[in-house]
Amino acid sequence: MRKWVLSGILASEETYLSHLEALLLPMKPLKAAATTSQPVLTLQQIETIFFKVPELYEIHKEFYDGLLPRVQQWSHHQRVGDLFQKLASQLGLYRAFVDNYEVAVETAEKCCQANTQFAEISENLKVRSMKECKDQTAKNSLETLLYKPVDRVTRSTLVLHDLLKHTPSSHPDHPLLQDALRISQNFLSSINEEITPRRQSMTVKKGENRQLLKDRFMVELVEGARKLRHVFLFTDLLLCAKLKKQIGGKSQQYDCKWYIPLSDLTFQTIDESDSSPIPQVPDEEIDAMKIKISQIKNEIQREKRANKGSKVMERLRKKLCEQESLLLLMSPCMAFRVHNRNGKSYMFLISSDYERAEWREIIREQQKKCFKSFTLTSVELQMLTNSCVKLQTVHSIPLTINKEDDESPGLYGFLNVIVHSASGLKQSLNLYCTLEVDSFGYFVNKAKTRVYRDTTEPNWNEEFEIELEGSQTLRLLCYEKCYNKTRLKEEGENTDRIMAKGQIQLDPQTLQGKDWQRTVISMNGIEVKLSMKFTSREFSLKRMPSRKQTGVFGVKIGAVTKRERSKVPYIVRQCLEEVERRGMEEVGIYRVSGVATDIQALKAAFDANNKDVSVMMSEMDVNAIAGTLKLYFRELPEPLFTDELYPSFAGGIALSDSVAKESCMLNLLLSLPEPNLVTFLFLLDHLKRVAENESVNKMSLHNLATVFGPTLLRPSEKDSKIPANPTQPITMSDSWSLEVMSQVQVLLYFLQLETIPTPDSKRQSILFSTEV
């Protein structure tokens, strides 16, 4: 690992030196021309624009020339710490460069405007390519190259962290690298002061006259930008406010952005063709926010155990609040539009159909009592806005993180839910149900029953396995299926009508036992009967050693491929073929649960080598096919990425230097046993094709990595964190959350690679798997 990291550093240094060389190339002719009768630039301008570049080139050339032979003559005892320590001690040059950077860029811009010859030179600086032949060059602008040292110095600590992580504390390099890291961190903190926004606590007090019915933090979409708002629903109007920044001890204040009298409020109905796309935040960014939240939670728990001072805890809680605010701002993507009959329309982004229906219901109910329109005077509006400080009932970003310390942090594992039947319907309907659970404070649709047609008493009796990630609430929505496709979509949403909705809290104590828990959700006169059983992640994801020789589930992949005389197990090929035949446009394919009884029937058929399995698959819902494939990989006695290489994959994905990471990850991948490698590449190609239909199936590369990452990488029993006492509370520490996120990142890394170069010894097998 040390050699891989250092090889990455060498490649990065070589690229950086080529950038500095490109900057230095025009300096000599420009200086020569400055002493003639037709100068392009003055000597002063040249000195300002290229300030300290020659010196930076010299120190990095010396570092590169010293490091290269040591890596080429590598051994475990090789020392490199002195080179990094010396380079760190010369960082003062960067202080001078950074202080001059803005002046250098401004001077270059002015010179470009004044001199067309220099403008031409500055837009066509040639940088040597390090990848192909040495004569190959790429063009870069002067401004782009001048930024390279700034970018370089801000990343100087990352490579040192990577190197220290893989340098034993007993190695002679360790203290030298620690010293280099300390110098680098001190230098960076002196040039990169961060000011974090502060968020003040609020007080609660109920109002007397106009009654507040509901308030909540929501995200408003304003000209394509997401804005965090506090929305207040009063008995006669909806008010959207922004919390003002507090200056110097002033009391908290709101700024009203707009309001709509309920008598003038409508829910905008639009044709699907008129609905503008909602800007999506990349899943990778959302995942990064979750990782930061989990890391801060870990820090808080450590500080609590160490009984550190309240100032440390306060600082961590502020960081937590900032990350929560960011996650709340970026995660919702379901439109909720409100329209003022006398004015404009406004769009909120929320996380689930349940929440949208909740707002609509309470507003429509209140509208029955509102008859007249009105307009508030500026004084009345100001008084109402000021009162919001006392009236508000929601005081913090509504994520699970803000629960009191003694409250449950949520459940991690698998919840088996059987949706039995519904009663109380007054007319025959085509009815189906969906199930949502919360994760990191917002809700995700996890399962959907089949449509039970033309009945007042639907009996689904369908079982689903739902993965929980810190979940505290299960929501159920009943829909009437609408087969009239010409009906206008309200807010560009599902045309099916919500008939009823309800929710239950997932109580760890109630779900502690192994038995099924029966419950009834009552909603709008309709009752839905459910059964639930919970298995914590520590037990549900426990891989069991292989004890059988026949069948395919729970049998080592090498044994299955050898018996079948194939490169990829038959079950994998069959499932992928069926999903590609009719599941590529299925919304939530691989994320939405299949019916558990169908999955178990397919499992038994594959284990018995039933010749009719392909016929069975063609008659089943495609989500059951997807679920069978996931179950196969989950029940492997050893993960596809193997127990032996798992720690190395986890270490490789954490590397900061991109070149070192690529070298490490590809070498590890090609170290997998042949059946594992070929099966993974076969699956990888399929998942990429699924993601190509993301606009229809809503499954991005990141969503697929989230589903398959833990399934393919999770270590077997001997490496799992199985609690010694099975009666302990069925919650899960955030360290496990971070481990799961790391597994997701590993798979996502390979999904995002355009091609995976393979040695000749592997090529024939991979070509065969593609043909299959």
N, C-alpha and C positions, 0 to 999 in steps of 0.2 A: 504493500500500500504506500509506503514512503517513496518507493521508486516511481510509482504511478503518479503520485502527487508532484514529485519533483520534475518528472517528464512533462507534465502539464504546465508547470511553472516555466520550464525552458521554452516550450512552444509559445507560451504567452509572451515571454521576454523577447523572443525573436520577432514576433509580430510588432511589439511595441518599438523595438529598435528600428524596424523598417519604417514606422510612422515618423520617428524622430529624424531618420535619414532623409525622408521626403521633405521634411521641414527645412533641413540644413542645405539641401541641394540648391535652391535658388539664392541662398545667402551670399555665396562667393561672387557670382556674377553681378548681383545687385550692389554689393560693396564696391566692386571694380567700376561699375557704371557711375557710382555716386561721386567719383573723383573726376569724371569727364564733364564736358560741356553740356551733355544731354543726360542728366541723371534720371533714373526711374523713381528712386526714393532718395531722401537725404540719409546721411549716416545716422542721424538721431532717430529717424523713423524706423530704420532697419534695426537699430539697437532696441527700440521699444517693442516692435512686433516680435522679434525673435529672442527676447530677453531670457537668458539662462538655458535656452534650448541646447547649445553646445555642451554646457556643463552637465545637463541631465543625461545627454547621450553618453558622455564619458563614464559617468558612474555606473550606468546600466550596462555598458559594454564591458567594463571591468568585471561586474558581477556575473554576466553571462559567460565570459571567457573563463572565469574561475569555476563556475558550476558545471559547465558542459563536460570537461574531462572526468570530473568526480562521478557524475551520473553514468557516463560511458564505462567507467571501471568500477561498477557498483558492487558493494558487499554490504551485509547488515551492519558492519562496523564503520562504514564510511561516514565521515564528518562533513557537515555543510553549515553548521550553526554560525561559524565565524563569518561566513560570507553574508548571511542575513543580518547579523549584528552590525557589520560594517555598513551595509546598505541602509539600515535603519538610522544609523548615526549621521547619515548624510541627507536626511529628509529635510533639513533646514533649507536646502536649495528650493524645495517645493514651496516653502513659505514665501520666498521671494517671487517665484513664478506665479503663485495664486494671487498674491497681492497686486501683481502687475497685469493679471489676466484680462480684466475688463478694459483697462487702458489699451492693452495690445489689440483686442478685438475692435474697439472703437477706432483706433488709429488705422487698422487694416481696412475697415469699412470706408473711412474717409479717403484713404489713398486709392481704393478701388474706384470710387466715384470721380476722383480727380484725374486718374490715369488709366486709360483703357488697356495699356500694355500690362500694367500690374494686375488689373482685373482679370485679364486673360490668364496670367501666370497663376494667380491665387485660386482659380477655379479648376486648374488642370495639373495639380501636383501628383506625381506618379509614385505609387507605393508598390514595392516589390511583393509579389504573391509568394507565400511560404509553402503553398500546397502542391502546385504543379511544377513546371520548369522554372528555373530561376529568372528567365527573361520575361516571364509574364508579369504585367503590371496592371494596376487598377488606379483609376483617377479619383482623387479626393480634393475637397475644397480646403483652403487655408484655415477657415474657421473650424471645420471638422477636426483637422489635425491639431490645432491649438488646444482643443478641448481634451485631447487624449491624455496629457499629463494630469489634468484635473481629475479625470475619471480614474486614472491609474492610482493616484495617491489615496483616493477615497476607498479603494478596494484593497489597499496594502495589508490590512489586518486579516482579510479573509483567507489568503493563502497561508499565512502564519498559523491561523486557527486550524486549518486542515492538516498542516505539517505536524503541529504539536499533538493533535489528536492521535496520530499514528507513530509518534516517537515515544518510546518507553521512558518513564521518569528516570530510569537508571542510565540511560544513554548520555554520553558526554555532551551531545547537542542540546539536550533538554533545557538546561539553565540559560544557554546562549539564545535559544529561540524564545524563551520566556522574556528575556531582557529585550530582544528585538520587538516582541509583541507589546511590551510595556511602553517602549519608546514610541512605537507607531500609534498606540492608542492615545497616549498623552498628546502627541502631535495632532492627531485627528480631532480630538476634543477641543483643541485650541483654535481650530479653523472652522469647526462645524457645530456651533452652538445651536441646540434645538430648543425652541420655545413651544411647550405643549399647552393647548387650550385648557382652561379650567372650567369645570362645570359645578355650579353651586347646588346645594341641597334646597329642597322646597318644603313649604308647610301646607297643611291641609285645613280647610275650614269650609263648612257648608254655607251656601248663600241663602237668602231669604225670599227674594221676589221671583225673578225669572229663574226657573229651575234648570240645573245642569243634569242632563240624562245620561251622558256618556262622554268620555274624553279619552284620547289615545294619541300616541306618537304615530305619525304616518308619513309616508314618502309621497311628495307631490312631484309630478313631472312638469317642469317649466321650461319651455323651448328646448326640449331634449335633455335638460339637466335635472338630476335628482336633488330634491331639497327636503331636508328634514323639517316637518311641521308638527305642531301640536294642534289637533282638531278637537273642537268643543261642539257637542250637539246639545242645544238648549231646547226648551219646550216650544219655541217658535222660530228658531233659526239655526243654521249651521255656520260656525265661525272657524276660519283657518288662520292660525297665528304662528308667528316665529318668535322664539325666545331670544331676546336681545342679549348681546354680550354685556357683562357687567363691568363697569369701570370704577375703580377705586372705591369699593365699599358701598356703592349705591345699591338700593334694594332691587330685587329681580323685577324685570318688566317684560311684557309681551308687545309685539308689534303686529297689528292686524293686517293680514295680507288681503283678505276678502271675506265677505259673508253673503249668505243667501237666505232670505226668509223662506221657511218651509212651504208656505203657500205658493212660492214661485219656483220651487225646486222640482226638477224631473230627472229621471235616470235616462240618459241619452240612448236612443236606439239608432244604431248605424248598420249599414250594410257592410258585410265582411270586406268587400272590395274597397270601401272607404276608410277602413281602419288603418291608421299609420302604425308601422312597426315600433315596438317598444325597444329602446336601446338595452341590449343585454350586457351584463358584466361577465367577463370570462370566468369560467368555473375555477380556473387556477387561482384567480385573485380571491374568490370567495373562500377557497380552501386555505389559502395563505392566512386569511383573517382568522379562520377557525383554529389554525395551528398556533397563532399568536395568543388567542384567547386561552387555549389549553395550557400553553407555556406559562402565561401569567397566573392562571389558577394554580398550577404546580408551585410556582414561587410563593404564592400567598399561603398555601398549605405548609410549605417548608418554614416560612417565617413564623407561622402560628405555632408550629412545633418547637421552634427555637426561642419562642417568647420574645421576639424582637420588639423594638419600640413602635409606638403608634404612628410615628412619622413615616417609617418604612412601609407600613401597611397602607397608610393613606396614599402614599405615592403609587403603590401597586394598584390600589383600587381605582385611582384616577386613570392609570394606563388602561385598566380593564374597561372602564366606562367609555374611553375614547374608542377602543377596538369594537366594543358592542355597538356604539353609535354608528361606526363605519359599516359593520355587518348589517345592521338594520337598514341603513341607507341603500346598500348595494344589492341585497338579496331578493327583495320582492320583485315580481315581474308579471303580475296579473292585474289587468286594468280595472279600475273602478271609477267611472265617469259620472260627474254630477253637472247639471245644466241649470242655469238661471234663465227663466222664460224671458226676462227683460235684459239679458246681457249675454255673457260668454259662458263657455264650458271649462271645466277643470278636471284634471285626471290625477287620481291617486294610484299608486302601485302597492298592492297588498299580496300576501303570501298564499291565500287559499280561498276557494269557493265558499267555504263555511263562513269566513270572516266577511266576505262581500255580502252574502245573504243576510248576515246578522245586522249589518249597517242598514241594508234596504228595509228589513222588517221593522226595525224600531222607528225609522224615518216615516215609512208609510203608515204605521199605526198612529204616529203623532200627527201626521198630515190630516187625519180625519177630524182633528180638533181645531185645525187652523183654517180660517176662512178668508181673512183679509191680508192683502199685501201691505207692506209698510217700508219706510225708509228711515234709517237712523240718522240723526243729526251728527255732526262731527264730535260734539261734546258727549252725546249718548254713546257713540261708538267707542270713544276713548275711555269712558267710565266702565263700559262692559269689558273692554280689553283689560283694563287694570284689575277688574274683579277676578279675572281668570287665575291670577296668582293665588288667591285665597280659595277659589272654587275647585281647582284641579284635584282629581283623585289619583291620577297616574303621575308618579314623581321620578321614575327612572325608566331607562330603556327596557322594554318588556322582554328580556331574555332570561333564561333559566339561571344565568350567572348572578342575577340580582336577588335571588332568593336568600332568605336568612340562613345563617351558617348551619342551624340545626335542622333545616329542611332537607328533604331528599334531593340529591343532585340528579335524580332521574335513573332510569333503568337502561342497562346495556346488555343486549342479548337478543333472543328471538321470542316473539309473542305469537303463539298459535291461536288463531281466532276462527271459530265456526260461526258463520252467520246462518242461523236456523230458519226463522220465518218472521213474517210481519202480520199484524192484525190491526183492525180499526179502520181500514179503508172503506170509504162510503160508496165507491164505485169501482168497477173493474178497470185496471190500468196495466200498462206494460212497465214494470218496475224493476229497478236494479239499485244496488247500494255501492258506495265507495267508502274506503277506510283511510283516514289520515292520522299521522302521528307527528309530534313535534320533535325537532332536532335543532339545537342551538337557538331555540326561541321562535322558530317559524315552522309552519306545518307543510308536510309533503304527502301527496297522494301515494298510498302504498298498495292498495288492492281494490279490485272491482269484481262484483258478482256478475253472473250472466243475467240477461233480461228475462224475467218471468212474465209471460205474456197473458194479457186479458184475464186478470184474476183479482179478487179482493183479498185473497189469503195466499200470498206467494210463499213457497217452501223451498228455499235455496239449498240449505244444508251443505254449504260449501266451506271448506277449511282452507285457511291461508296462513302462511308463515311470514311474519313481518319482522324485519330487523329493526331493533331499537337502538338509538344512539343518544343516551341521556334523556330519553323520552319520559314525559310525565302525564300526558293526556292522549286518549284515543277518541277520535271524532268519527261519527258515522253520518253520512248523507244519503237520503233516499231520493232517487230521481225518477221522473216519468220519462220514458224514452219517447222522443219525438221523431217520427219517420218522415215528417213534412220538411224537406230540405229547403223549400222556398221561403220558409219563415225567416224574418229578419233576425239577425243575431243581436241580442242586447249586449253592447260593449264588446262585440267581436268574440263573445264567449261561447261556451257549449249551448246549443239550442235546447237541450233537455232541461225540463223544469224541475227545480228542487221542491219536493213534496214535504219533506221533513228533515230535521237535522238535530243531532244531540251529541253529547260527549260524556265521557266518564274519566275520572282520575285513575291513573295506574298506581295503585297503592302497593308498595313493596311488601308490606306485612300480609295483605290479603293474598297476593300472588306467590308467597313464599313456598307454599306446598307444591307437591308434584301433581295433585289432582286438578281436574278441570273445574273452573269456577263459572257457574251459570249466572247470568245477569240479564236485565231487561233495560233497554233505553226507551224511555217514553218521550214523545215529541209530537206536539200538535194533534193529539188524539190517536196517533199511530204508535204502536209498540213493536220494537224489534228485539227478538230473543237472540242472545249471544252466549257462547261458551269461550272461556279464555284459559290458556295455560302458558306460563312463562318459564323459560330456561335461560339462566344467566350466560353471558358470553364465555365466562370461564369454563362452563361445562358444554354449552352447545357447540362451541368451536373446537372442542377437544378431539384431536385426531386419534383414532384407535389403531393399535398395531394390527397388521393383517393376520387373521387366523384361519382364512379359508383359501382353498386353491382354485375353486370353481367360481363362475360368475365374474363380474367386472367391478362392482361397487366394493370399495374397501380392499381391493387387491392392487398390489404395486403395478404401476403403469408398464414397467419393463416386462413383467410376467404376462400381462395381457397382450402386449404387442408381439411377444415371442410366440404365445399360444396361437394368436390369430395370423401370424406371419405377415404382419402389417407394420407400417411405420407410425400410423396414427390409429388409436383405438376406434373400433367400429362405432361405438356409442357416440364418440365425438363427431365422427364424420356424418352419421345419420342425423344427429340433432342440428348440426350446423347447416346441413343441406335443407332440412325442413324449415328452419328459421329463414334461410335465404329464399326459399320458395314462396313463403307467404307471411313472413313476419317483419320484413325490412321496413315497412311503413306502419307497423303497430306502435301506437304511442306508448312509450315507457317500456319497450321490449327489454327484457333482462332486469328491469327495475320493479315493474308491477308483478306481484306474486301470482303464480299459477295455482289452480285448485290442488290442494295437497293430496287428495285421494287419487287424482289423475297421475300425479308425479309418482306416487308409490306404486301404482299399477304399471307404469312404464319401467320403473326400477326393477320390479319383479320380472317383467318380460325380458329385459336386457340380461338380467342375471341368469335366467333360464334359457337364454339363447333362442327365444321364441321366434319362429320364422314369420309370424304375423305382426311383428313389432312395427314395421313400416306402415301397415294398414291401420293399426291402432293410432299411430302418430298422426296420420292424415285426418282422423276423425276427432282429434282432441284440439282444444284451444291452444294456440301457439305459445301462450305464456306458460303452459304446463311443459311444453318441449324445452323452453328456455330454462325453466326451473329444474328439470331433470339434468340438464348439462351442468348447471351450477352445483347441484347436489353431488354429481359424480366427482367433480374436482374437490368439493368440500370433504368428501368421505375418503379421499386418497389417504393411505396410511402415512405417506410422506408428501409434503407439498410439491407441486410441480417444479418449484425453484430449489428444492432440496433443503434439508435441515443444515447440511454442511456449509452451503454457500449463503444461506439466509443472512447471517451477521455481516458478511462482506457486501451483499446487495444493500443492506441498510446503511452501511458505512459509505459505500460508493455514492448513493443518492444524496448524501449529506455534504459531499464535497462542494466547495464554493467555486472552484476554478472549472470552467466549462470543459476545457481541453482534457484535464485530468479526469473529470467525471466521465466523459465519453470513452476514454481509453479504459478506465476501470470497468464501467458497466458492460461494454462490449466484450471485453476479455472474460468477465464473469459469465455472461450469457453463453458464450461459446465453450465454457467449461462444463455446462450441464451435460448429463448423460444424453445419448443420442435420441431415445424415445421422448424424453422430456423436452429437448430442444425443438425437435421436429413438430411435436404436438403444439408447443407454445407458438411457433411461427405460423402454423396452420390456423390456430385460434386468432392470432394477432391480425392476420390478413382479413379474416372474417369481421372482427370488431371494427377495423378501419372502414370496411364496406358498410357496416351498420351506421357508423358515424357520418358517412357521406349523405345519408338520408335524414340528418339531424333536423332539417327544417320541417319534416313531417313527423318523425318518431320522437323528437325531443331528446334524443340520446346523443350527447356530445362525447368526445373522447374522454373527457374528465368524468362524465357520468358513468361511462362504462368501466373506467379505472376504479371508481368508487365501489362498483358492484363486484368486480372480479379481483381487485388487488388483494384483499385479505384472503379470499378463497384460494388464490394461486400461491401466496407467499407465507401464510400463517404457519408457524412451525408446529411440529407434532408434539405429543404429550410431554415428552422428556424436556422440551424446551419451552413449554407453555407455563404461564404464571398461574397455575391451578392452586386455589386456596387450600390450605391444609384442613380448615374447618368448614364443611359445606353449609353449616347453619349460620354463617356470618351474613350480614346484610347484603342483599343482592344488588349492590351498586358497583361502580367501577371507577377506578382512579383515572385521572386524566393522563397519567403516564401511558396507560394502555391506549387511550384516544390518540396520543401522539404516535404510538407504534402502528396503529391502524392507518393513520394518515401517511406515515412513511411507506407502508405497503402500497397505498394508493399511488404515491408519487413514483415508486419504482415502475409500476405498470404503465403509468401515464408517460413516463420518460420514453419507454420503448414504443408506445403508440404514436408518439409525436415524431419519432425518427422516420424520415422519408424512406431510407433504405438501411438494411442491416448487413454490412459486409461480412461474408463468411469465408473461412479457409476452404481450400479445395476438398479437404477430407469430409467437410460437412455438406458441400454443395449438392452432391448427387442425391443425398437424402432429402434435402429441402426441395429440390426440383420434383422429386417423386411425390412429396406430400402435397405440393401445389397441383400436380396432375390428378391426384386422388380427389 
